[in-house]
Amino acid sequence: MKPGNNTQNFKFLLLRFSELQPLIFGLFLSMYLITLFGNLLIILATISDLHLHTPMYVFLSNLSFVDISFTSTTIPKMLWNIQTQNKLITFEGCIIQMYFYILFASLDDFLLAVMAYDRFVAICHPLHYMVIMNPRLYSLLVLISWIVGVMHSLLQKLMVLRLSFCADFKIPHFFCELNQVLQLACSDTFLNDMVLYFTATLLGGGPFAGILYSYSKIVSCIHGISSAEGKYKAFSTCASHLSVVFLFYCSVLGVHFNPAAPHSSRSGATASVMYTVVTPMLNPFIYSLRNKDIKGSLKRFYEILGRKGQLCWGR
């Protein structure tokens, strides 16, 4: 099949849990709504509260937006397929889904690295924090993250479009994952594999190395603090971010370096749920439950909505 002149639908099997589709529909719908509501609250709290117009919360609101977009790339289509009992996705739909999936996964990776650098500056250079992390720098870091993410996803999309595919096939996943699509190509994928490994090493390993370097410096700075209270206070400022990093990278590494994944499509698809659904859902809870500023801002936001509601009802 030539992708350029054939629009035959791709077929994929939803997690191979056909007998549990009603349960899966309710579970994923609940997680998706929680993800939307939680991350949207973080964004609204950051926008509405002037005290949160700082680099850390700018990065956090961007991360929340990316998490909403990340889950919206895969979950609504999956829920629609369950509801309509139709597991087909067109070639164009598959390419579009894969493009945005790679984009937002890359942005998650970059933003976590940028946030680690922000915590490094805040803990190791507190007196110069506002000078170093000025609006120009943190805006530039966010812009670069988006540019690199767009270029990366566009490159992978163009590499897939050059391939030819067999006449009938199934993707044993709940979305169009790049590796699964490449395995279905009839033409040679050696160049695609090389580009995939190179970009994974550069754009995946680079931010991860940056996070490790930042936290090695943070640990060194915390170790140099004399009082136990000072150490606890310094560590608490990066505990939420460290928890999110742990969740994201453990789930990603579990998918791509799990020995059972190549032999069990169910294992790989189930593991993918961790970083495509579970991690974006947990991020708002991790940041809000451990962050007094976020909790205070959400409380004030709720009080403002309550007062406006009373005024509307009073009229």
C-alpha positions as CSV (number, residue, x, y, z in Angstrom):
1,M,0.0,0.0,0.0
2,K,1.4,3.4,-1.0
3,P,0.5,5.9,1.7
4,G,0.6,8.8,-0.7
5,N,-2.3,7.5,-2.8
6,N,-4.2,5.0,-0.6
7,T,-6.4,5.9,2.3
8,Q,-7.2,2.3,3.4
9,N,-7.9,2.2,7.2
10,F,-5.4,0.9,9.7
11,K,-6.8,-1.7,12.1
12,F,-5.7,-2.0,15.7
13,L,-6.8,-4.0,18.7
14,L,-7.6,-2.1,21.9
15,L,-5.2,-3.6,24.5
16,R,-6.6,-7.0,23.5
17,F,-9.2,-6.7,26.3
18,S,-12.3,-7.0,24.1
19,E,-14.3,-8.7,26.9
20,L,-13.6,-5.8,29.3
21,Q,-14.4,-2.9,27.0
22,P,-17.3,-1.5,29.2
23,L,-15.0,-1.5,32.2
24,I,-12.1,0.0,30.3
25,F,-14.4,2.7,28.9
26,G,-15.5,3.8,32.3
27,L,-12.0,3.6,33.8
28,F,-10.3,5.6,31.0
29,L,-13.2,8.2,30.8
30,S,-12.8,8.8,34.6
31,M,-9.1,9.2,34.4
32,Y,-9.3,11.5,31.4
33,L,-11.9,13.8,33.1
34,I,-9.7,13.9,36.2
35,T,-6.7,14.8,34.1
36,L,-8.6,17.6,32.3
37,F,-10.1,19.0,35.5
38,G,-6.9,18.8,37.6
39,N,-4.5,20.3,35.0
40,L,-7.1,22.9,34.1
41,L,-7.3,24.0,37.7
42,I,-3.5,24.4,37.8
43,I,-3.6,26.6,34.7
44,L,-6.4,28.7,36.0
45,A,-4.8,29.1,39.4
46,T,-1.5,30.2,37.8
47,I,-3.2,32.7,35.5
48,S,-5.5,34.2,38.1
49,D,-3.0,34.7,40.9
50,L,-0.3,37.3,40.4
51,H,1.8,35.7,43.1
52,L,2.2,32.7,40.9
53,H,3.5,34.6,37.9
54,T,7.0,33.2,38.5
55,P,9.2,30.9,36.4
56,M,8.4,27.8,38.3
57,Y,4.6,28.2,37.9
58,V,5.0,29.3,34.3
59,F,6.7,26.0,33.6
60,L,4.1,24.2,35.6
61,S,1.2,25.7,33.7
62,N,2.9,24.8,30.5
63,L,3.4,21.2,31.7
64,S,-0.3,21.1,32.7
65,F,-1.3,22.3,29.2
66,V,1.0,19.7,27.6
67,D,-0.5,16.9,29.8
68,I,-4.0,17.9,28.8
69,S,-3.0,17.8,25.1
70,F,-1.0,14.6,25.5
71,T,-4.0,12.6,26.9
72,S,-6.4,14.3,24.4
73,T,-4.3,12.9,21.5
74,T,-5.0,9.3,22.4
75,I,-7.8,8.8,24.9
76,P,-10.9,10.4,23.1
77,K,-10.2,8.4,20.0
78,M,-9.9,5.2,22.1
79,L,-13.2,6.0,23.9
80,W,-14.9,6.7,20.6
81,N,-13.7,3.4,19.2
82,I,-15.1,1.5,22.2
83,Q,-18.4,3.4,22.1
84,T,-19.0,2.8,18.4
85,Q,-17.4,-0.7,18.4
86,N,-15.2,0.4,15.5
87,K,-11.5,-0.1,15.9
88,L,-10.4,1.3,12.6
89,I,-8.3,4.4,12.1
90,T,-7.4,5.9,8.8
91,F,-3.8,6.4,7.6
92,E,-4.2,10.1,7.8
93,G,-5.7,9.9,11.3
94,C,-2.9,7.6,12.4
95,I,-0.2,9.9,11.1
96,I,-1.8,12.9,12.8
97,Q,-2.2,11.1,16.1
98,M,1.4,9.9,16.0
99,Y,2.6,13.4,15.2
100,F,0.9,15.0,18.2
101,Y,1.8,12.1,20.5
102,I,5.5,12.5,19.7
103,L,5.2,16.3,20.0
104,F,3.7,16.3,23.5
105,A,5.8,13.4,24.8
106,S,8.9,15.4,23.7
107,L,7.6,18.6,25.4
108,D,7.0,16.7,28.6
109,D,10.6,15.6,28.5
110,F,12.0,19.1,27.8
111,L,9.8,20.9,30.3
112,L,10.8,18.5,33.1
113,A,14.5,19.3,32.3
114,V,13.8,23.0,32.3
115,M,12.0,22.7,35.6
116,A,15.0,20.8,37.0
117,Y,17.3,23.7,36.0
118,D,14.9,26.1,37.6
119,R,15.0,24.2,40.9
120,F,18.9,24.1,40.6
121,V,19.0,27.9,40.3
122,A,16.5,28.5,43.1
123,I,18.4,26.2,45.6
124,C,22.0,26.8,44.6
125,H,21.8,30.5,43.6
126,P,18.8,31.9,45.6
127,L,20.1,35.4,45.8
128,H,20.5,35.6,42.0
129,Y,17.4,33.6,41.1
130,M,15.3,36.5,39.7
131,V,18.3,37.8,37.8
132,I,19.1,34.5,36.2
133,M,15.6,33.3,35.7
134,N,14.3,36.5,34.2
135,P,11.2,36.6,31.9
136,R,13.3,36.7,28.8
137,L,15.2,33.5,29.7
138,Y,12.3,31.4,30.9
139,S,10.2,32.5,27.9
140,L,13.1,31.5,25.6
141,L,13.4,28.1,27.3
142,V,9.7,27.4,26.8
143,L,9.9,28.6,23.2
144,I,12.9,26.4,22.4
145,S,11.2,23.4,24.0
146,W,8.2,23.9,21.6
147,I,10.4,24.5,18.5
148,V,12.5,21.4,19.1
149,G,9.4,19.3,19.9
150,V,7.7,20.4,16.7
151,M,10.8,19.8,14.6
152,H,11.3,16.3,16.1
153,S,7.7,15.2,15.6
154,L,7.7,16.6,12.0
155,L,10.9,14.7,11.2
156,Q,9.4,11.4,12.5
157,K,6.2,12.1,10.5
158,L,8.1,12.7,7.3
159,M,10.2,9.5,7.8
160,V,7.0,7.5,8.1
161,L,5.4,9.0,5.0
162,R,8.3,7.7,2.9
163,L,7.4,4.1,3.7
164,S,5.1,1.7,2.0
165,F,2.8,-0.5,4.0
166,C,1.2,-3.9,3.6
167,A,-2.4,-4.4,2.5
168,D,-3.9,-5.5,5.8
169,F,-2.5,-5.2,9.3
170,K,-3.3,-4.6,12.9
171,I,-1.7,-2.3,15.4
172,P,-1.8,-4.1,18.8
173,H,-2.1,-0.9,20.8
174,F,-4.7,1.6,21.8
175,F,-3.1,4.4,19.7
176,C,-0.7,4.7,16.7
177,E,2.7,4.3,18.4
178,L,5.7,4.9,16.2
179,N,7.5,1.6,16.8
180,Q,4.3,-0.3,16.1
181,V,3.7,1.5,12.9
182,L,7.3,0.9,11.7
183,Q,6.9,-2.8,12.3
184,L,4.1,-2.9,9.8
185,A,6.0,-1.3,6.9
186,C,6.8,-3.5,3.9
187,S,9.7,-1.3,2.8
188,D,13.1,-1.1,4.5
189,T,13.0,0.8,7.8
190,F,16.7,0.9,8.5
191,L,17.0,4.6,8.0
192,N,13.9,5.2,10.1
193,D,15.3,3.0,12.9
194,M,18.6,5.0,12.8
195,V,16.8,8.3,13.0
196,L,14.6,7.0,15.8
197,Y,17.6,5.8,17.9
198,F,19.6,8.9,17.2
199,T,16.7,11.3,18.2
200,A,15.9,9.1,21.3
201,T,19.5,9.3,22.4
202,L,19.8,13.0,21.7
203,L,16.4,14.4,22.6
204,G,15.6,11.8,25.3
205,G,19.0,11.2,26.9
206,G,19.9,14.9,26.7
207,P,17.1,16.2,28.9
208,F,17.5,13.3,31.3
209,A,21.2,13.9,31.6
210,G,20.4,17.6,32.3
211,I,18.0,16.5,35.1
212,L,20.6,14.2,36.6
213,Y,23.2,17.0,36.5
214,S,20.9,19.6,38.0
215,Y,19.9,17.3,40.9
216,S,23.5,16.3,41.5
217,K,24.3,20.0,42.0
218,I,21.1,20.4,44.2
219,V,22.2,17.4,46.4
220,S,25.6,19.0,46.8
221,C,24.1,22.4,47.7
222,I,21.7,20.8,50.2
223,H,24.5,18.8,51.8
224,G,26.3,22.1,52.4
225,I,23.4,23.5,54.4
226,S,24.2,23.3,58.1
227,S,20.8,23.2,59.7
228,A,18.4,20.2,59.3
229,E,15.5,22.7,58.9
230,G,17.3,24.4,56.1
231,K,17.9,21.1,54.3
232,Y,14.3,20.1,54.6
233,K,13.0,23.4,53.4
234,A,15.4,23.3,50.4
235,F,14.5,19.7,49.5
236,S,10.8,20.3,49.8
237,T,10.9,22.9,47.0
238,C,11.9,20.2,44.5
239,A,10.1,17.2,46.0
240,S,7.1,17.6,43.8
241,H,9.1,17.9,40.6
242,L,11.3,14.9,41.6
243,S,8.2,12.8,42.1
244,V,6.9,13.7,38.6
245,V,10.3,13.0,37.1
246,F,10.4,9.6,38.8
247,L,6.9,8.7,37.6
248,F,7.5,9.8,34.0
249,Y,10.9,8.3,33.4
250,C,10.2,5.0,35.2
251,S,7.1,4.4,33.1
252,V,8.9,5.4,29.9
253,L,11.9,3.2,30.7
254,G,9.6,0.4,31.7
255,V,8.0,0.5,28.2
256,H,11.1,0.7,26.1
257,F,13.4,-1.5,28.1
258,N,11.0,-4.1,29.4
259,P,12.3,-7.5,28.1
260,A,8.7,-8.8,27.9
261,A,7.4,-5.9,25.8
262,P,8.7,-7.1,22.4
263,H,7.1,-10.5,22.9
264,S,3.8,-9.2,24.5
265,S,1.9,-6.5,22.9
266,R,-0.5,-6.5,25.8
267,S,2.4,-5.9,28.2
268,G,3.8,-3.0,26.1
269,A,0.3,-1.4,25.6
270,T,-0.5,-1.7,29.3
271,A,2.8,-0.2,30.3
272,S,2.2,2.7,27.9
273,V,-0.9,3.6,29.9
274,M,1.4,4.7,32.8
275,Y,3.0,7.6,31.0
276,T,0.2,8.4,28.6
277,V,-2.7,8.5,31.1
278,V,-1.7,7.8,34.7
279,T,1.3,10.2,35.0
280,P,-0.6,13.3,33.5
281,M,-3.5,12.5,35.9
282,L,-1.3,12.4,39.0
283,N,0.8,15.5,38.2
284,P,-1.8,18.0,39.5
285,F,-2.3,16.0,42.7
286,I,1.5,15.9,43.3
287,Y,1.9,19.6,42.8
288,S,-1.2,20.8,44.5
289,L,-1.1,18.5,47.6
290,R,2.5,19.4,48.4
291,N,2.5,23.0,47.4
292,K,1.0,25.7,49.7
293,D,1.1,28.4,47.0
294,I,-1.1,26.2,44.7
295,K,-3.5,25.2,47.5
296,G,-3.8,28.9,48.6
297,S,-4.4,30.1,45.0
298,L,-7.0,27.4,44.4
299,K,-8.8,28.3,47.6
300,R,-8.8,32.0,46.6
301,F,-10.0,31.1,43.1
302,Y,-12.8,29.0,44.6
303,E,-13.8,31.9,46.9
304,I,-13.9,34.3,44.0
305,L,-16.1,31.9,42.0
306,G,-18.4,31.5,45.1
307,R,-18.8,35.3,45.5
308,K,-19.6,35.7,41.8
309,G,-22.1,32.9,42.0
310,Q,-23.8,34.5,44.9
311,L,-24.0,37.8,43.1
312,C,-25.5,36.1,40.0
313,W,-28.1,34.3,42.2
314,G,-28.8,37.5,44.1
315,R,-29.7,39.3,40.9
